[in-house]
Amino acid sequence: MEFIKTEIDGVIIVEPRVFSDERGYFYESYNQATFDAAGITARFVQDNQSSSSYGVIRGLHCQQGEHAQAKLVRVIEGKVLDVAVDIREGSKTFGKYVAVELSAENKRQLFIPRGFLHGFSVLSETAVFAYKCDNLYCKASEAGVRFDDKDIGIDWKIPADKVIVSEKDMLHGGLKDVAHYRS
């Protein structure tokens, strides 16, 4: 596995070593010892999976306080633009984001530490998205920022007339309204 640092400290692209032959492929998507050696010491306790169609934008979401979550995300089928936005209090990259294309084809994963908003847009006809979390979900601790917040300025790579966002996600405020993460 190769661990590639991004321009925001703590957000890491994970490229697995893929073994392919006439039967198909095999790769190790997670190995605790390998991740520990790379400095990613999160202990995952919950796995989630979603299916979405082209144009769907899920996010920007986070869990706050003691329920904050680090995530390891990947795409099983299709292609997405995955986004992590820094909301760590005092961070020199507060409000900045990393956007990475994840797909079944490239098999990349993205590690997102605690203190980040997370979201993705579906760039293929459909996508199956999976993620590991290092803390259990708590409805009372969920928070979010609108996907189109001008203070962040994310290009989701979806034409405006094709964007599909849940009513719940449309109700989120802006970056200025979300509590900053304190470690």
Secondary structure, 3 states (H helix, E strand, C coil): CEEEECCCCCCEEEECCEEEECCEEEECCCCHHHHHHCCCCCCCCEEEEEEEECCEEEEEEEECHHHCCCEEEEEEECEEEEEEEECECCCCCCCCEEEEEEECCCCCEEEECCCEEEEEEECCCEEEEEEEECCCCCHHHEEEECCCCCCCCCCCCCCHHHCECCHHHHCCECHHHCCCECC
